[in-house]
Amino acid sequence: MPAAPAPFHILRNHSSPLSALSINPANTLLYTGDQDGNVGITDLSSRRVVRLWKAHNESVLSVEEWNGYLIR
C-alpha cells in the first residue's frame, strides 16, 4: 500500500480539536468550530484567517452559513 500523501495545508488557528467544519456556498470561506467553543473563518484563496472568536463556553457542534449569516 502506498504512503499517504503530504497535507496540502494545515489549519493552525485552533488550539483544540475541530468539532465542526463547513464551506460557504460560494466555496470561498471555510468555517470551523472547535471543542473549546472557538469559531474561525478562513479565506480559502489566501488560506488566511479572516476572523477567530470565542463563541461558546463548550464545544461548537455545527457551523453553517444561512442567508448570508453565520449560524452556530
C-alpha positions in Angstrom: 0.0 0.0 0.0 1.4 3.4 -0.9 2.2 6.0 1.8 -0.4 8.7 2.5 0.2 12.0 0.6 1.6 15.0 2.4 -1.1 17.5 3.5 -1.8 20.4 1.2 -2.5 22.8 4.0 -2.6 22.6 7.8 -5.1 24.7 9.8 -3.2 26.2 12.7 -5.7 28.8 14.0 -7.3 26.4 16.6 -5.6 25.1 19.7 -8.1 22.3 20.4 -9.5 19.6 18.1 -12.0 20.7 15.5 -15.6 19.6 16.1 -17.4 21.4 13.1 -16.3 22.3 9.6 -18.3 23.8 6.7 -17.6 25.7 3.4 -19.8 28.6 2.3 -21.9 28.2 -0.9 -19.5 30.3 -3.0 -16.6 28.0 -2.0 -14.6 31.0 -0.8 -14.7 30.6 3.0 -14.1 27.8 5.4 -16.0 27.9 8.7 -14.5 25.9 11.6 -15.6 25.3 15.2 -13.5 23.6 18.0 -14.1 21.8 21.2 -13.2 24.9 23.3 -16.0 27.0 21.7 -14.0 29.0 19.2 -15.3 29.7 15.7 -13.0 30.6 12.8 -13.4 31.9 9.3 -10.6 31.2 6.8 -10.3 32.7 3.3 -9.7 29.7 1.0 -8.0 31.7 -1.7 -5.3 33.2 0.6 -5.5 30.4 3.3 -5.5 33.2 5.9 -7.7 33.5 9.0 -10.3 36.3 8.5 -11.8 36.0 12.0 -11.5 33.9 15.1 -13.5 34.4 18.2 -14.8 32.6 21.4 -18.4 31.9 20.5 -19.3 29.4 23.3 -18.1 28.0 26.6 -18.5 24.5 25.4 -17.8 22.6 22.1 -19.2 24.0 18.8 -21.3 21.3 17.2 -22.1 23.0 13.9 -21.2 26.0 11.8 -23.2 26.9 8.7 -24.0 29.9 6.5 -27.6 30.6 6.1 -29.0 33.6 4.0 -25.6 35.4 4.4 -25.4 34.9 8.1 -23.2 32.5 10.1 -25.2 30.3 12.5 -23.6 28.1 15.1 
